[in-house]
Amino acid sequence: MKHEWRKHEKELYIPKQKPELVSVPEQKFFMIKGKGNPNSDDFSEKIEVLYSLSYAIRMMPKQGYTPEGYFEYTVYPLEGLWDLTEEGRRLDTLDKDELLYTIMIRQPNFVTKDIVDKAFEIARKKKSNPLLDEVLFDTIEDGLSVQMLHIGPYDDEPQTFEKMKQFIEDNHFEIKTLRHREIYLSDARKVESAKLKTVLRYKVKKEV
């Protein structure tokens, strides 16, 4: 049976439009770091290279190689870890040029370093992209987190974050870091901004 994250991992990817606690296990990712405005061509090119590697793994059986433990699955959605430079933190309004980000795509648990190496080999043969040299393969474990579904433009996310912060305070938690995670359930190129669906997530801990 095909593993579809929307159906089989709803607790991580399909939250409600109200804050909720979730425990996020260790996950494997292709990731690439950057700085600046996410509306730039550079950002789009970084997304493209992540998908090229992700689909290289997804399509390996059709290339005549089936990794050990492989199963049919839907490629996971794009995610981002977002922060600000020191200069950006000092400003009263958001300057997108001061954003720091790590964008990433989760990989299934069967993916090993050997499989990753093969994915890079496939991607390079298909299209020689200098950004491939910037991609890392690593694991992240968020652990205890508060998340909420945001529907609407990305620029309206602060309203949703305020609801999350109130929930965190009311339930005697603390935000571990102001760096937050976003999971993009919609393709911004195909969906109007008012209908965009994004999972927003803070890592938290109990108040001492």
C-alpha positions as CSV (number, residue, x, y, z in Angstrom):
1,M,0.0,0.0,0.0
2,K,1.3,3.4,-1.0
3,H,2.4,5.6,2.0
4,E,0.7,8.9,1.7
5,W,1.7,11.4,4.4
6,R,-1.6,13.3,4.2
7,K,-3.4,10.1,5.2
8,H,-0.9,8.2,7.3
9,E,0.7,11.0,9.2
10,K,-2.2,13.4,9.8
11,E,-1.1,14.4,13.3
12,L,2.1,15.9,11.8
13,Y,0.8,17.4,8.6
14,I,-2.9,18.1,8.8
15,P,-3.4,20.0,12.1
16,K,-6.5,22.0,13.0
17,Q,-6.9,25.7,12.7
18,K,-6.3,26.0,16.4
19,P,-3.0,25.5,18.4
20,E,-2.2,21.9,19.5
21,L,0.6,20.0,21.1
22,V,2.4,17.4,19.0
23,S,5.6,15.3,19.5
24,V,7.7,15.3,16.3
25,P,10.1,12.3,16.0
26,E,13.5,12.2,14.4
27,Q,13.2,12.7,10.6
28,K,15.6,12.6,7.7
29,F,15.9,15.5,5.3
30,F,17.6,16.9,2.2
31,M,18.2,20.5,3.2
32,I,19.8,23.7,1.9
33,K,20.5,27.0,3.7
34,G,20.1,30.6,2.5
35,K,19.6,34.2,3.4
36,G,17.3,36.8,1.9
37,N,13.9,37.2,0.3
38,P,12.0,34.0,-0.4
39,N,10.5,35.7,-3.5
40,S,13.9,35.6,-5.2
41,D,15.0,33.4,-8.1
42,D,17.7,32.0,-5.8
43,F,15.1,30.7,-3.4
44,S,13.2,29.0,-6.3
45,E,16.3,27.4,-7.6
46,K,17.1,26.0,-4.1
47,I,13.6,24.4,-4.0
48,E,14.1,22.9,-7.5
49,V,17.4,21.2,-6.4
50,L,15.7,19.7,-3.3
51,Y,12.9,18.2,-5.5
52,S,15.4,16.8,-8.0
53,L,17.0,14.8,-5.3
54,S,13.8,13.7,-3.7
55,Y,12.3,12.5,-6.9
56,A,15.6,10.7,-7.8
57,I,15.0,8.5,-4.8
58,R,11.3,8.2,-5.3
59,M,11.8,7.0,-8.9
60,M,14.8,4.7,-8.3
61,P,12.9,1.4,-9.0
62,K,12.0,2.8,-12.4
63,Q,15.7,3.3,-13.0
64,G,16.3,-0.4,-12.3
65,Y,17.4,0.0,-8.7
66,T,15.2,-0.8,-5.8
67,P,16.8,0.2,-2.4
68,E,16.5,-2.2,0.5
69,G,13.3,-1.5,2.4
70,Y,11.9,0.7,-0.4
71,F,8.1,1.2,-0.4
72,E,5.8,3.2,-2.6
73,Y,5.2,6.7,-1.2
74,T,4.2,10.3,-1.9
75,V,7.1,12.8,-1.9
76,Y,6.9,14.8,1.3
77,P,6.1,18.5,1.2
78,L,8.6,21.4,1.2
79,E,9.4,22.7,4.7
80,G,11.3,25.7,6.0
81,L,13.1,26.7,9.2
82,W,13.0,30.5,9.5
83,D,15.0,33.0,11.6
84,L,16.3,36.5,11.3
85,T,19.8,38.1,11.3
86,E,20.8,40.2,14.3
87,E,20.1,43.2,12.2
88,G,16.7,41.9,11.2
89,R,15.8,41.3,14.9
90,R,16.5,45.0,15.7
91,L,14.0,46.3,13.1
92,D,10.4,47.2,13.9
93,T,9.1,45.7,10.7
94,L,10.0,42.6,8.8
95,D,12.8,43.1,6.2
96,K,12.7,39.9,4.1
97,D,16.2,40.5,3.0
98,E,17.3,39.8,6.6
99,L,15.6,36.4,6.7
100,L,17.7,33.3,7.4
101,Y,16.3,30.0,6.3
102,T,16.9,26.3,5.8
103,I,14.5,24.8,3.3
104,M,14.1,21.0,3.2
105,I,12.2,18.0,2.1
106,R,11.8,14.9,4.4
107,Q,12.9,11.5,3.2
108,P,11.5,8.1,4.1
109,N,13.2,6.2,6.9
110,F,14.7,3.6,4.5
111,V,16.9,6.2,3.0
112,T,20.6,5.7,3.8
113,K,23.8,7.5,2.9
114,D,24.4,5.0,0.0
115,I,20.9,5.8,-1.4
116,V,21.6,9.5,-1.0
117,D,24.9,9.2,-2.9
118,K,23.0,7.5,-5.7
119,A,20.4,10.2,-5.7
120,F,23.1,12.9,-6.2
121,E,24.6,10.8,-9.0
122,I,21.2,10.6,-10.8
123,A,20.5,14.3,-10.2
124,R,23.9,15.3,-11.6
125,K,23.4,13.2,-14.7
126,K,20.0,14.7,-15.4
127,K,21.0,18.3,-14.8
128,S,24.4,19.6,-13.6
129,N,23.4,22.1,-10.9
130,P,26.1,23.9,-8.8
131,L,23.5,24.1,-5.9
132,L,23.8,20.3,-5.5
133,D,27.0,21.0,-3.7
134,E,25.1,23.0,-1.1
135,V,22.6,20.3,-0.2
136,L,23.0,18.4,3.1
137,F,21.4,15.2,4.2
138,D,20.7,15.1,7.9
139,T,18.3,14.3,10.7
140,I,16.2,16.7,12.8
141,E,14.1,15.9,15.9
142,D,11.8,18.7,17.0
143,G,10.3,16.7,19.9
144,L,7.5,18.5,21.8
145,S,6.0,21.3,19.7
146,V,3.0,23.5,19.3
147,Q,1.6,23.6,15.7
148,M,-1.4,25.1,13.9
149,L,-2.8,25.3,10.4
150,H,-2.6,28.7,8.8
151,I,-4.8,29.4,5.9
152,G,-4.1,32.5,3.8
153,P,-1.2,34.6,2.6
154,Y,2.3,34.0,4.2
155,D,2.4,37.7,5.2
156,D,-0.6,37.1,7.5
157,E,1.2,34.4,9.5
158,P,1.9,36.7,12.5
159,Q,-1.8,36.6,13.4
160,T,-1.6,32.8,13.6
161,F,1.7,33.0,15.6
162,E,0.0,35.2,18.1
163,K,-2.7,32.6,18.7
164,M,0.0,30.0,19.2
165,K,2.0,32.1,21.6
166,Q,-1.2,32.7,23.7
167,F,-1.8,28.9,23.8
168,I,1.8,28.3,24.8
169,E,1.5,30.9,27.6
170,D,-1.9,29.6,28.8
171,N,-0.6,26.1,29.0
172,H,2.6,27.0,30.9
173,F,5.1,26.2,28.1
174,E,8.0,28.2,26.8
175,I,9.2,28.6,23.2
176,K,12.6,27.0,22.9
177,T,13.8,29.2,20.0
178,L,12.3,31.9,17.9
179,R,13.3,29.9,14.8
180,H,10.1,28.3,13.7
181,R,9.1,25.7,11.2
182,E,6.7,26.0,8.2
183,I,5.3,23.1,6.2
184,Y,3.9,24.1,2.8
185,L,0.8,22.0,2.0
186,S,-0.1,24.2,-1.0
187,D,1.8,25.1,-4.2
188,A,2.0,28.9,-4.1
189,R,2.4,28.9,-7.9
190,K,-1.0,27.2,-8.4
191,V,-3.1,28.2,-5.3
192,E,-4.4,31.7,-4.7
193,S,-2.9,33.3,-1.6
194,A,-6.1,33.4,0.3
195,K,-6.3,29.6,0.2
196,L,-2.7,28.7,0.9
197,K,-2.4,26.1,3.6
198,T,0.7,26.2,5.8
199,V,1.6,24.3,9.0
200,L,3.3,26.6,11.5
201,R,5.3,25.0,14.4
202,Y,7.3,26.2,17.5
203,K,9.5,23.8,19.5
204,V,8.4,24.2,23.2
205,K,9.3,23.1,26.7
206,K,7.5,23.2,30.0
207,E,8.0,26.3,32.1
208,V,10.5,25.8,34.9
